[in-house]
Amino acid sequence: MSSDDRHLREELLSRRSVYDGRLLHAFEDSVRLPEGNEARRELVEHPGAVTIVARADDGRAVLVRQWRHAMRRAFWELPAGTREPGEDPDATARRELTEETGYHAKEWRELGHGPVSPGYSSEVIWFFSATGLTGGDSTPDVDELLDVGLFDHAQLSRMAAEGEVDLKTIAGLALAGIPLDV
């Protein structure tokens, strides 16, 4: 695969801020396409996030269930969270696992990272594996209400098949070598 993308590149002509929130910033960009035409692009800047595949000694995965307002329903998900300004993804992962679940992990390993939805968002997500878990008290953000559970392979496969988990959970489990039977 060639890395020469010059024939695809768009030149930024102007940027207009359309929303400046606590977490997200939205822009409307005017760009010039390679053949000379102009186009508009709508995009969201995001600080990046982490997802943690935390596994108990018996192999069960730790998931949290929370309400997702945009979808108007609750999902079971791997513990995850947004990076603070200047925060290293590894530090975000350690913080989020403890905040959301109360667990601490002895062993950490980065599984990979990449863009979530590059057509409109700058968000990059880092996936981590966490093992050697010890319990503790969770301290979720004041606007987070969470259920915490441990699930084996059969349960995870059923939950994925029935749409009870989100896609980042399926991706994280796959990166950790836990393919689901769906």
TIRO-544660 format. One record per residue (C-alpha): residue number from 1; x, y, z. Coordinates in pm, 1 decimal. Layout:
% residues N
num NUM, xx X, yy Y, zz Z $
...
***
This chain:
% residues 182
num 1, xx 0.0, yy 0.0, zz 0.0 $
num 2, xx 138.5, yy 338.3, zz -100.2 $
num 3, xx 168.3, yy 611.7, zz 159.6 $
num 4, xx 168.1, yy 884.0, zz -107.2 $
num 5, xx -163.7, yy 1059.1, zz -51.3 $
num 6, xx -89.0, yy 1390.8, zz -223.1 $
num 7, xx -358.8, yy 1327.9, zz -483.8 $
num 8, xx -617.6, yy 1301.2, zz -203.0 $
num 9, xx -515.8, yy 1592.5, zz 19.8 $
num 10, xx -749.4, yy 1879.6, zz 89.1 $
num 11, xx -622.4, yy 2231.5, zz 152.3 $
num 12, xx -779.0, yy 2409.6, zz 449.7 $
num 13, xx -907.8, yy 2749.8, zz 337.6 $
num 14, xx -1094.0, yy 2862.7, zz 648.7 $
num 15, xx -1232.2, yy 2734.7, zz 976.7 $
num 16, xx -1537.1, yy 2854.9, zz 1165.4 $
num 17, xx -1609.2, yy 2748.3, zz 1522.6 $
num 18, xx -1972.1, yy 2640.0, zz 1558.6 $
num 19, xx -1960.6, yy 2499.7, zz 1912.8 $
num 20, xx -1710.5, yy 2525.0, zz 2196.6 $
num 21, xx -1804.8, yy 2291.0, zz 2480.4 $
num 22, xx -1641.1, yy 2150.5, zz 2789.9 $
num 23, xx -1535.0, yy 1834.8, zz 2605.7 $
num 24, xx -1604.4, yy 1878.0, zz 2236.0 $
num 25, xx -1536.1, yy 2154.6, zz 1986.9 $
num 26, xx -1716.0, yy 2160.1, zz 1652.4 $
num 27, xx -1597.3, yy 2335.4, zz 1338.7 $
num 28, xx -1705.3, yy 2397.6, zz 984.0 $
num 29, xx -1405.9, yy 2398.6, zz 751.3 $
num 30, xx -1387.0, yy 2521.1, zz 393.8 $
num 31, xx -1141.6, yy 2314.5, zz 192.2 $
num 32, xx -1006.1, yy 2305.1, zz -160.4 $
num 33, xx -1014.6, yy 1960.5, zz -315.4 $
num 34, xx -718.4, yy 1835.7, zz -521.3 $
num 35, xx -894.7, yy 1908.2, zz -852.8 $
num 36, xx -970.0, yy 2266.4, zz -742.3 $
num 37, xx -1332.9, yy 2250.6, zz -629.2 $
num 38, xx -1424.2, yy 2376.3, zz -284.5 $
num 39, xx -1618.9, yy 2182.7, zz -21.8 $
num 40, xx -1733.4, yy 2216.7, zz 337.3 $
num 41, xx -1637.5, yy 1973.8, zz 612.4 $
num 42, xx -1801.0, yy 1949.6, zz 954.0 $
num 43, xx -1579.5, yy 1809.3, zz 1224.8 $
num 44, xx -1555.7, yy 1754.5, zz 1596.4 $
num 45, xx -1231.2, yy 1789.3, zz 1789.9 $
num 46, xx -1203.3, yy 1541.9, zz 2077.1 $
num 47, xx -915.7, yy 1506.4, zz 2328.9 $
num 48, xx -895.9, yy 1129.2, zz 2283.6 $
num 49, xx -1005.0, yy 841.2, zz 2500.2 $
num 50, xx -902.1, yy 506.6, zz 2643.7 $
num 51, xx -1073.5, yy 171.1, zz 2680.6 $
num 52, xx -956.3, yy -91.3, zz 2928.9 $
num 53, xx -993.1, yy -467.7, zz 2889.9 $
num 54, xx -966.2, yy -555.1, zz 3259.6 $
num 55, xx -972.5, yy -926.8, zz 3338.6 $
num 56, xx -1010.4, yy -1098.2, zz 3672.7 $
num 57, xx -785.1, yy -1391.7, zz 3759.3 $
num 58, xx -1059.7, yy -1632.9, zz 3646.5 $
num 59, xx -1063.8, yy -1470.1, zz 3299.4 $
num 60, xx -1390.6, yy -1281.2, zz 3334.6 $
num 61, xx -1394.8, yy -929.9, zz 3189.3 $
num 62, xx -1498.0, yy -622.0, zz 3385.6 $
num 63, xx -1774.6, yy -419.1, zz 3222.5 $
num 64, xx -1969.4, yy -115.6, zz 3333.3 $
num 65, xx -2327.6, yy -37.3, zz 3242.3 $
num 66, xx -2430.5, yy 321.6, zz 3198.8 $
num 67, xx -2696.5, yy 529.4, zz 3034.5 $
num 68, xx -2598.7, yy 673.2, zz 2696.4 $
num 69, xx -2818.4, yy 974.1, zz 2637.5 $
num 70, xx -2746.6, yy 999.5, zz 2263.1 $
num 71, xx -2881.4, yy 646.2, zz 2214.3 $
num 72, xx -3153.5, yy 680.1, zz 2482.0 $
num 73, xx -3057.9, yy 350.4, zz 2648.2 $
num 74, xx -2803.2, yy 179.5, zz 2871.1 $
num 75, xx -2512.5, yy -27.9, zz 2738.9 $
num 76, xx -2261.3, yy -262.1, zz 2898.2 $
num 77, xx -1913.3, yy -140.7, zz 2802.3 $
num 78, xx -1550.9, yy -192.1, zz 2885.3 $
num 79, xx -1435.5, yy 76.3, zz 3131.0 $
num 80, xx -1336.5, yy 382.0, zz 2929.9 $
num 81, xx -1288.7, yy 753.2, zz 2955.2 $
num 82, xx -1167.5, yy 1076.6, zz 2805.8 $
num 83, xx -813.1, yy 1208.5, zz 2837.9 $
num 84, xx -758.5, yy 1518.0, zz 3046.8 $
num 85, xx -555.3, yy 1797.0, zz 2879.5 $
num 86, xx -191.2, yy 1687.4, zz 2857.9 $
num 87, xx -262.4, yy 1349.0, zz 3018.0 $
num 88, xx -76.7, yy 1044.0, zz 2891.6 $
num 89, xx -314.1, yy 769.6, zz 2768.0 $
num 90, xx -160.0, yy 520.8, zz 3012.9 $
num 91, xx -237.4, yy 754.7, zz 3303.8 $
num 92, xx -591.3, yy 803.9, zz 3173.1 $
num 93, xx -643.4, yy 427.7, zz 3160.2 $
num 94, xx -523.3, yy 375.1, zz 3517.1 $
num 95, xx -737.1, yy 662.8, zz 3643.6 $
num 96, xx -1050.0, yy 554.6, zz 3459.0 $
num 97, xx -1030.8, yy 188.9, zz 3566.0 $
num 98, xx -1018.3, yy 288.6, zz 3932.5 $
num 99, xx -1273.2, yy 569.8, zz 3904.9 $
num 100, xx -1532.7, yy 360.1, zz 3724.4 $
num 101, xx -1483.0, yy 17.4, zz 3881.6 $
num 102, xx -1272.5, yy 52.2, zz 4196.4 $
num 103, xx -1024.1, yy -199.7, zz 4054.0 $
num 104, xx -647.9, yy -150.4, zz 4040.9 $
num 105, xx -429.9, yy -357.1, zz 3806.4 $
num 106, xx -75.6, yy -485.5, zz 3853.5 $
num 107, xx -6.3, yy -552.1, zz 3485.0 $
num 108, xx -81.1, yy -310.2, zz 3202.9 $
num 109, xx -24.5, yy -347.3, zz 2830.1 $
num 110, xx -120.2, yy -120.4, zz 2541.5 $
num 111, xx -312.7, yy -317.0, zz 2280.4 $
num 112, xx -320.2, yy -49.3, zz 2010.4 $
num 113, xx -478.7, yy 280.0, zz 1918.7 $
num 114, xx -645.3, yy 449.0, zz 1625.4 $
num 115, xx -909.7, yy 692.8, zz 1502.2 $
num 116, xx -1269.7, yy 623.0, zz 1599.2 $
num 117, xx -1457.2, yy 796.6, zz 1318.3 $
num 118, xx -1209.9, yy 991.8, zz 1102.3 $
num 119, xx -1478.2, yy 1115.9, zz 864.7 $
num 120, xx -1589.2, yy 1379.2, zz 1114.3 $
num 121, xx -1394.8, yy 1343.1, zz 1440.5 $
num 122, xx -1034.0, yy 1377.2, zz 1554.9 $
num 123, xx -1090.3, yy 1128.9, zz 1840.5 $
num 124, xx -822.3, yy 863.6, zz 1884.7 $
num 125, xx -886.5, yy 577.0, zz 2124.3 $
num 126, xx -616.4, yy 377.2, zz 2302.9 $
num 127, xx -690.7, yy 20.3, zz 2414.3 $
num 128, xx -521.7, yy -129.9, zz 2719.7 $
num 129, xx -518.4, yy -470.5, zz 2883.4 $
num 130, xx -523.9, yy -475.3, zz 3265.0 $
num 131, xx -470.0, yy -789.0, zz 3474.8 $
num 132, xx -375.2, yy -874.5, zz 3830.7 $
num 133, xx -681.2, yy -692.1, zz 3960.2 $
num 134, xx -737.9, yy -591.3, zz 4319.6 $
num 135, xx -1059.5, yy -434.8, zz 4442.4 $
num 136, xx -1123.7, yy -96.5, zz 4592.0 $
num 137, xx -1379.8, yy 180.8, zz 4596.1 $
num 138, xx -1498.9, yy 336.3, zz 4273.1 $
num 139, xx -1518.5, yy 714.3, zz 4248.5 $
num 140, xx -1714.1, yy 788.2, zz 3931.5 $
num 141, xx -1765.7, yy 1143.9, zz 3814.7 $
num 142, xx -2068.5, yy 1313.4, zz 3970.4 $
num 143, xx -2259.5, yy 1280.6, zz 3642.6 $
num 144, xx -2181.5, yy 908.3, zz 3600.8 $
num 145, xx -2412.9, yy 638.3, zz 3734.6 $
num 146, xx -2257.8, yy 296.4, zz 3677.2 $
num 147, xx -2326.1, yy -71.8, zz 3735.2 $
num 148, xx -2012.9, yy -290.3, zz 3743.9 $
num 149, xx -2011.4, yy -657.7, zz 3647.0 $
num 150, xx -1782.5, yy -949.4, zz 3564.0 $
num 151, xx -1867.7, yy -1154.7, zz 3254.1 $
num 152, xx -1731.9, yy -1477.1, zz 3107.2 $
num 153, xx -1681.8, yy -1552.6, zz 2737.3 $
num 154, xx -2026.5, yy -1705.5, zz 2685.3 $
num 155, xx -2197.4, yy -1411.2, zz 2852.5 $
num 156, xx -1995.2, yy -1159.6, zz 2649.9 $
num 157, xx -2079.5, yy -1341.2, zz 2326.1 $
num 158, xx -2451.1, yy -1340.9, zz 2408.1 $
num 159, xx -2442.5, yy -972.2, zz 2507.1 $
num 160, xx -2267.5, yy -880.1, zz 2180.4 $
num 161, xx -2512.6, yy -1083.4, zz 1972.0 $
num 162, xx -2806.4, yy -912.7, zz 2143.5 $
num 163, xx -2667.2, yy -558.5, zz 2103.5 $
num 164, xx -2612.9, yy -505.9, zz 2475.8 $
num 165, xx -2253.0, yy -386.1, zz 2429.5 $
num 166, xx -2104.5, yy -109.5, zz 2216.1 $
num 167, xx -1858.4, yy -157.5, zz 1930.5 $
num 168, xx -1554.9, yy -29.4, zz 2121.5 $
num 169, xx -1613.9, yy -316.1, zz 2364.8 $
num 170, xx -1619.4, yy -570.1, zz 2082.3 $
num 171, xx -1303.6, yy -413.3, zz 1932.8 $
num 172, xx -1125.0, yy -406.3, zz 2268.8 $
num 173, xx -1205.6, yy -769.8, zz 2340.9 $
num 174, xx -1081.5, yy -869.8, zz 1993.8 $
num 175, xx -755.8, yy -677.1, zz 2042.6 $
num 176, xx -710.0, yy -857.9, zz 2375.5 $
num 177, xx -749.1, yy -1194.4, zz 2202.0 $
num 178, xx -1105.0, yy -1258.2, zz 2320.5 $
num 179, xx -1300.2, yy -1319.0, zz 1999.0 $
num 180, xx -1673.7, yy -1337.6, zz 2054.2 $
num 181, xx -1902.7, yy -1607.7, zz 1918.6 $
num 182, xx -2166.0, yy -1394.8, zz 1745.0 $
***
